[in-house]
């Protein structure tokens, strides 16, 4: 212990932020430990969040896939059970957890099982159920992630009133469901259950879901979800939620407008809370906000210089991909290893059915900033690959600066959107624009052709706009 501490870095949490920070520090020759209290390493991302929900989505898609429309009647498929739908989830969780544990082991990162709390600025007490131990570290990274916010004046029972982390523990597929909250998680699960034939109602006090997404893309999402019989009740606040014992048991929601909604299952998905309340932050002079989040600087350093925080616990953007990069950069910073800051153009994926992805600015942001722009649109029904995949409703949009033709944003809804977006991300990062897409050849038939079609659409609009404006004034 050259510096008097057991470790150079201890990461509280083994999710993407803690994992990447630990591995980066280990590769710099540091002594590192990760403290994890859950049954599997990988944090919420692997145990209850990203990996389970996306695995469930793939199962839903496999049960609801429609054969090519050749005019023949489509046979009625039997309604799947929750057991069938979640059968692969545990396998994928186990596999991904094993991958993370192997990465930590190969890099000589010690895994400490238990719940951590601060004793002082460099000391943590770890409760592992049958006892306690203390660990000391020169640097500490708080990467504890988040948990679902609880509904007001109601206690989830895991059957009729549930939180997002417990969706896949349902014993049977409900007939009706109310989703309270039209954020990313609420919309994702609402679309999945609707695809299975569940009658879903989405309630949110905001007038529209996903207010950070391009408005045209949201319009298309709402249209497609309504085709799956999803009912949207925007601008409606929840007054109370109760569980009526029945039989059968039902969730009863009273809205502030006086309406009542009744469903087999109520999914409460109104935000998440940083899991910091049991860390004894006061022992080190840190304080979380009212959502349990910690404030950091641009390099993820808290007000206590040797304590850092990264991942969902610091708030936006709260993505698995950005959390991992935040953890890596925090480790570089604390050990004075030169690293470039995270690129400003990171992609966002919403794994609804259909999926959405975006990178860069939206039309609404550019309009507010008074940036002149033009759009280019491609629809999957115009793309051969769209016909092959049976997706005739996908929508792809690029936004270019009207004057210098730089790419400003890419937005997509439809099959493969979260993969397709990365081409635009690369062009944004390299400062490219319309001319690149006009002269580039893409594989055929691929969804990447959307870039070519949308680019010509934008080029035509710019040409007509210039022609209509006439020649510039002389002198």
Long-range contacts (C-beta under 8 A, 24 or more apart in sequence): 3-138, 4-136, 5-122, 5-136, 5-137, 5-138, 6-31, 6-33, 6-135, 6-136, 6-137, 7-31, 7-32, 7-33, 7-110, 7-135, 7-136, 7-137, 7-138, 8-32, 8-137, 8-138, 8-139, 8-335, 9-33, 9-137, 9-138, 9-139, 9-140, 9-141, 9-331, 9-334, 9-335, 10-34, 10-35, 10-124, 10-135, 10-137, 10-139, 10-140, 10-141, 11-35, 11-140, 11-141, 11-143, 11-327, 12-116, 12-124, 12-140, 12-141, 12-142, 12-143, 12-144, 12-279, 13-43, 13-142, 13-143, 13-144, 13-145, 13-311, 14-41, 14-42, 14-43, 14-100, 14-104, 14-111, 14-143, 15-42, 15-43, 15-44, 15-45, 15-46, 15-143, 15-145, 15-311, 15-312, 15-320, 15-323, 16-43, 16-45, 16-311, 16-320, 16-321, 16-323, 16-324, 16-327, 17-141, 17-143, 17-310, 17-311, 17-312, 17-313, 17-323, 17-324, 17-326, 17-327, 17-330, 18-43, 18-141, 18-143, 18-310, 18-311, 18-327, 19-43, 19-100, 19-103, 19-104, 19-324, 19-327, 20-324, 20-325, 20-327, 20-328, 20-331, 21-141, 21-143, 21-308, 21-310, 21-327, 21-328, 21-330, 21-331, 22-104, 22-107, 22-109, 22-327, 22-331, 23-103, 23-104, 23-107, 23-109, 23-328, 24-327, 24-328, 24-331, 24-332, 25-331, 25-334, 25-335, 26-107, 26-108, 26-109, 27-107, 28-331, 28-335, 28-337, 30-335, 32-107, 32-108, 32-109, 32-110, 33-109, 33-110, 33-111, 33-112, 33-135, 33-137, 34-104, 34-109, 34-110, 34-111, 34-112, 35-112, 35-113, 35-114, 35-116, 35-124, 35-126, 35-135, 36-111, 36-112, 36-113, 37-113, 37-114, 37-115, 37-116, 40-93, 40-94, 40-97, 41-97, 41-100, 41-101, 41-104, 41-111, 42-93, 42-96, 42-97, 42-100, 43-143, 43-145, 43-311, 44-145, 44-146, 44-147, 44-165, 44-312, 45-145, 45-320, 45-323, 46-93, 46-96, 46-97, 46-100, 47-93, 47-97, 48-164, 48-165, 48-166, 49-164, 49-165, 50-320, 51-92, 51-93, 51-96, 52-89, 52-92, 52-93, 52-168, 53-164, 53-167, 53-168, 53-185, 53-188, 53-189, 53-351, 54-351, 55-88, 55-89, 55-92, 55-93, 56-85, 56-86, 56-89, 56-167, 56-168, 56-192, 57-188, 57-192, 57-351, 57-353, 58-88, 59-84, 59-85, 59-86, 59-87, 59-88, 59-89, 60-85, 60-192, 60-195, 60-196, 60-353, 61-195, 61-353, 63-196, 64-195, 64-196, 66-390, 68-390, 69-390, 79-173, 79-196, 79-197, 80-173, 80-196, 81-172, 81-173, 82-168, 82-170, 82-171, 82-172, 82-173, 85-173, 85-196, 86-168, 89-168, 115-278, 116-279, 117-278, 117-279, 117-280, 117-283, 118-279, 118-280, 118-281, 118-283, 118-284, 119-280, 119-283, 120-283, 120-284, 121-283, 121-284, 121-304, 121-306, 121-307, 122-306, 138-306, 139-306, 139-307, 139-308, 139-334, 139-335, 140-306, 140-307, 140-308, 141-307, 141-308, 141-309, 141-310, 141-327, 141-330, 141-331, 141-334, 142-276, 142-279, 142-294, 142-302, 142-307, 142-308, 142-309, 142-310, 142-313, 143-309, 143-310, 143-311, 143-313, 143-323, 143-327, 144-274, 144-275, 144-276, 144-279, 144-311, 144-313, 145-274, 145-275, 145-311, 145-312, 145-313, 146-272, 146-273, 146-274, 146-275, 146-292, 146-312, 146-313, 146-318, 147-272, 147-273, 147-275, 148-268, 148-269, 148-271, 148-272, 148-273, 149-268, 149-270, 149-271, 149-272, 149-273, 150-268, 151-180, 151-238, 151-241, 151-268, 151-270, 152-240, 152-241, 153-240, 153-241, 154-240, 154-241, 154-242, 154-243, 154-268, 156-268, 157-243, 159-249, 159-265, 160-243, 160-249, 160-250, 160-251, 160-264, 160-265, 160-266, 161-241, 161-243, 161-251, 161-265, 161-266, 161-268, 162-265, 162-266, 162-267, 162-268, 163-267, 163-268, 163-269, 164-189, 164-267, 164-269, 167-267, 170-265, 173-198, 174-198, 174-263, 174-264, 174-265, 175-199, 175-264, 176-200, 176-201, 176-262, 176-263, 176-264, 176-265, 177-201, 177-263, 177-264, 177-265, 177-266, 177-267, 178-202, 178-203, 178-251, 178-253, 178-261, 178-263, 178-265, 178-266, 178-267, 179-203, 179-267, 179-269, 180-204, 180-238, 180-241, 180-253, 180-266, 180-267, 180-268, 180-269, 180-270, 181-267, 181-268, 181-269, 181-270, 181-271, 182-206, 182-208, 182-209, 182-210, 182-232, 182-234, 183-209, 183-210, 183-269, 183-270, 183-271, 184-210, 184-350, 185-269, 186-267, 186-269, 186-270, 187-221, 187-225, 187-350, 187-352, 188-350, 188-351, 188-352, 189-267, 189-269, 190-225, 190-230, 190-267, 190-352, 191-225, 191-228, 191-230, 191-352, 191-353, 191-354, 192-352, 192-353, 194-225, 194-228, 194-229, 194-230, 194-353, 195-228, 195-353, 199-229, 199-231, 200-228, 200-229, 200-230, 200-231, 201-230, 201-231, 201-232, 201-233, 201-261, 201-263, 202-230, 202-231, 202-232, 202-233, 203-233, 203-236, 203-238, 203-253, 203-255, 203-261, 204-233, 204-234, 204-235, 204-236, 205-235, 205-236, 205-237, 205-238, 206-234, 206-235, 207-234, 207-235, 208-234, 209-234, 210-350, 210-356, 212-348, 212-362, 213-350, 213-356, 213-358, 213-362, 213-411, 214-358, 214-362, 214-363, 214-364, 214-397, 214-409, 214-411, 215-362, 215-363, 215-364, 216-363, 216-395, 216-397, 216-411, 217-356, 217-358, 217-395, 217-397, 217-411, 217-412, 217-413, 220-393, 220-395, 220-413, 221-352, 221-354, 221-356, 221-413, 224-354, 224-393, 224-413, 225-352, 228-353, 233-259, 233-261, 241-266, 241-268, 272-312, 272-318, 274-312, 274-313, 275-313, 276-313, 291-315, 298-341, 299-329, 299-330, 299-333, 299-341, 300-326, 300-327, 300-329, 300-330, 300-333, 301-330, 301-333, 301-334, 306-334, 308-333, 308-334, 317-346, 317-348, 319-346, 319-348, 321-346, 321-347, 322-346, 343-429, 345-425, 345-428, 345-429, 346-425, 347-418, 347-421, 347-422, 347-425, 349-417, 349-418, 349-421, 351-418, 354-391, 354-393, 354-394, 354-413, 354-414, 354-415, 354-417, 355-413, 355-414, 355-415, 355-416, 355-417, 355-418, 356-411, 356-412, 356-413, 356-417, 357-411, 357-412, 357-417, 357-418, 357-420, 357-421, 358-409, 358-410, 358-411, 358-412, 358-421, 359-409, 359-410, 359-421, 359-424, 359-425, 359-428, 360-399, 360-407, 360-408, 360-409, 360-410, 360-424, 360-428, 361-399, 361-408, 361-409, 362-399, 362-409, 362-411, 363-399, 363-409, 366-399, 366-408, 366-409, 371-401, 371-408, 372-401, 372-402, 372-403, 373-399, 373-400, 373-401, 373-402, 373-408, 374-399, 374-400, 374-402, 374-458, 374-461, 374-462, 374-465, 375-399, 375-400, 375-457, 375-458, 375-461, 376-400, 376-434, 376-453, 376-454, 376-455, 376-456, 376-457, 376-458, 376-459, 376-461, 377-454, 377-457, 378-449, 378-450, 378-451, 378-452, 378-453, 378-454, 378-457, 380-414, 380-415, 380-447, 380-450, 382-453, 383-445, 383-447, 383-449, 383-450, 383-453, 384-444, 384-445, 384-449, 385-445, 385-446, 385-447, 385-449, 386-414, 386-415, 386-447, 388-445, 389-415, 389-416, 389-447, 391-415, 394-447, 396-420, 396-450, 396-451, 396-453, 396-454, 397-454, 398-424, 398-437, 398-451, 398-454, 398-455, 398-458, 400-433, 400-434, 400-458, 400-462, 401-433, 402-462, 402-465, 404-433, 405-433, 405-434, 405-435, 405-462, 406-431, 406-432, 406-433, 407-432, 407-433, 407-434, 412-450, 414-447, 415-447, 416-447, 420-447, 420-448, 420-450, 423-448, 423-451, 424-451, 434-458, 434-459, 434-462
